[in-house]
Amino acid sequence: MEGTSTVPDPAVPPTPPVPLTALLAREDLALRQIAGPCDPDIVIHWAHTSEMADPYPYLLGGELLLTAGVHIPEAAGSGTYFDDYVSRIVAAGGAVLGFGVAPVHDTVPRALVAACEAYELPLVEVPPRTTFSGVARAVWQLMAQARHTELRRVTEAQQSLAAAASRPDPVPSVLRQLARRTAGRAVLYGPEGAEIAAAGTDPGVAVREALAGLAGIVTSRSSTTATDTVAGIHLAAYALGAGQGFVLGVAAPRREPGDHTVASVAAVLLSLLTGEHQSGTGAARSSALVRLLLGSAPEEVAPLLGEERWVVVHARPDAQVPDAVGAFALGAALGSSLVDVDRDVVRILVPAGRETAAQPGWTLGVSAAVGPREWTDADSQAGRALARARATRVPLARHGARPALADLVPGDEAEAYARTLLAPITAVPALPETLRAWLSLHGGWDRTAVALAVHRNTVRQRIARCAALLGVDLDDPDVRMELWFALRRL
């Protein structure tokens, strides 16, 4: 082994590195490598210009260091100046040295070429017509292109992995897709370290044993990931879930940008799949859904799910439209695999005995705890709670379910009263919906607009129309109370 790592690598830029060969291939720059190794694996993380005699304190590692040689003394060629200069760049982790010909030097000093050969630092000649800013711009352009390629690859991989997870044989399908995306081998290890399933090219006995050992390291330590390199094969292990004991192992002949992200997505999906397999809830959930589709009532199938009371959670991500992977990850965090992605809202059915807490990056609305017969009502409660949470800019809002004076009125009589009172506005569903939100937010125009995702003038127009059709003064607190009572019963 070349050293096992269970800690993250040092911080690197958010963009993928640029191969030196790609920069040399730019005809507009006319760069030429004149010393050092010509290894296709040499990459650049950024470009930095410095005329310091000792650039060490100013380098972060991985740079293309550009210099015009202003710092070079006249008698440098006869001493150790260039050896000292190049050794300091190598010690700081500099990747490549670029030397600009003109206006200070007509040619690259031969002693500098010799020092770069000795210390195996690639040396690139920058011709007079090429500016350092042009080289730096080319580096960033190549980084942007690489980032775009990486994002497209990761997006395609996420979609294919999610599709594989929905197949009848989800675990083998996910492993096959991951192995194809990484051009290597993907293995699922059980809690005892045994190989449960595998896909992809067999890397040989030595690599298989090393990957199994890496999986054992993840299982026995607090780290959730570990990496290693054996015989030129890159190995990685990912713990699945909290305390499940399952581990995903990946062996790939090369490490491409985005591989870690792709493998992490596969790990999340396999965590959900192995979690269901371990607890048996997957089969029970399938049976419950089939019975519902065949006409059984919710209260008849609920025992298959192992709970008597439930809460419904509506969730929206703060920054983007929800996707399947993020939705099921949220469900796992809340302790439920009963997840539905409905356009821009994720709906989750959660056992009432589990605490529903706010989750980073999400806004949640939580219903009251109900039995299966009231699931539909709880869905509406969660929707209204989510709208209130977004309008008031809080991460989580709960439906208030404490006893009220309205409970003293028989349900059928209250519903009949509500239908009669609100009949003038129920023909247009947007009107009672807007009136309910406006009243729940104490007549706040802006907050109601946020909750309903409409313009504040639209809210004003709808409320004015409600007042006209109902023939009431909405500034009267008694009127508001009566309407709120009716809207809750409608």
URRAHU-V193599 format. One record per backbone hydrogen bond with DSSP energy under -1.0 kcal/mol. CO is the residue of the C=O (numbers start at 1). NH is the residue of the N-H. Records with the same first field share a line. If there is no record, write none. Layout:
CO = NH + NH
//
This chain:
5 = 227
18 = 44
19 = 23
20 = 24
21 = 25
23 = 26
26 = 29 + 30
32 = 125
35 = 123
39 = 42
42 = 20
44 = 18
46 = 64
48 = 66
55 = 58
56 = 59
62 = 45
63 = 95 + 96
64 = 48
65 = 98
66 = 50
67 = 100
69 = 72
73 = 76
75 = 78
76 = 79
80 = 84
81 = 85
82 = 86
83 = 87
84 = 88
85 = 89
86 = 90
87 = 91
88 = 92
89 = 94
90 = 93
93 = 62
96 = 65
97 = 124
98 = 67
99 = 126
105 = 102
109 = 113
110 = 114
111 = 115
112 = 116
113 = 117
114 = 118
115 = 119
116 = 121
122 = 97
123 = 34 + 35
124 = 99
125 = 32
126 = 101
127 = 130
131 = 135
132 = 136
133 = 137
134 = 138
135 = 139
136 = 140
137 = 141
138 = 142
139 = 143
140 = 144
141 = 145
142 = 146
143 = 147
144 = 148
145 = 149
146 = 150
147 = 151
148 = 152
149 = 153
150 = 154
151 = 155
152 = 156
153 = 157
154 = 158
155 = 159
156 = 160
157 = 161
158 = 162
159 = 163
160 = 164
161 = 165
164 = 167
169 = 173
170 = 174
171 = 175
172 = 176
173 = 177
174 = 178
175 = 179
176 = 180
177 = 181
178 = 182
179 = 184
184 = 201
185 = 251
186 = 199
187 = 249
188 = 196 + 197
189 = 247
190 = 193
194 = 190
197 = 188
199 = 186
204 = 208
205 = 209
206 = 210
207 = 211
208 = 212
209 = 213
210 = 214
211 = 215
212 = 216
213 = 217
214 = 218
215 = 219
216 = 220
217 = 221
224 = 239
226 = 237
227 = 5
228 = 235
229 = 2
230 = 233
233 = 230
234 = 252
235 = 228
236 = 250
237 = 226
238 = 248
246 = 240
247 = 189
248 = 238
249 = 187
250 = 236
251 = 185
252 = 234
256 = 259
258 = 262
259 = 263
260 = 264
261 = 265
262 = 266
263 = 267
264 = 268
265 = 269
266 = 270
267 = 271
268 = 272
269 = 273
270 = 274
271 = 275
272 = 276
273 = 277
274 = 278
275 = 279
276 = 280
280 = 284
281 = 285
282 = 286
283 = 287
284 = 288
285 = 289
286 = 290
287 = 291
288 = 292
289 = 293
290 = 294
291 = 296
292 = 295
297 = 300 + 301
298 = 302
301 = 304
302 = 305
303 = 306
309 = 352
310 = 370
311 = 350
312 = 367
313 = 348
314 = 365
315 = 346
316 = 363
323 = 327
324 = 328
325 = 329
326 = 330
327 = 331
328 = 332
329 = 333
330 = 334
331 = 336
337 = 339
338 = 349
340 = 347
342 = 345
345 = 342
346 = 315
347 = 340
348 = 313
350 = 311
351 = 354
359 = 362
361 = 318
363 = 316
364 = 397
365 = 314
366 = 399
370 = 310
371 = 374
372 = 375
374 = 378
375 = 379
376 = 380
377 = 381
378 = 382
379 = 383
380 = 384
381 = 385
382 = 386
383 = 387
384 = 388
385 = 389
386 = 390
387 = 391
388 = 392
389 = 394
395 = 364
397 = 366
404 = 407
405 = 408
406 = 409
410 = 414
411 = 415
412 = 416
413 = 417
414 = 418
415 = 419
416 = 420
417 = 421
418 = 422
422 = 425 + 426
425 = 428
428 = 431
429 = 433
430 = 434
431 = 435
432 = 436
433 = 437
434 = 438
435 = 439
436 = 440
437 = 441
438 = 443
439 = 442
441 = 444
444 = 448
445 = 449
446 = 450
447 = 451
448 = 452
449 = 454
455 = 459
456 = 460
457 = 461
458 = 462
459 = 463
460 = 464
461 = 465
462 = 466
463 = 467
464 = 468
465 = 469
466 = 470
467 = 471 + 472
473 = 476
476 = 480
477 = 481
478 = 482
479 = 483
480 = 484
481 = 485
482 = 486
483 = 487
484 = 488
485 = 489
486 = 490
//
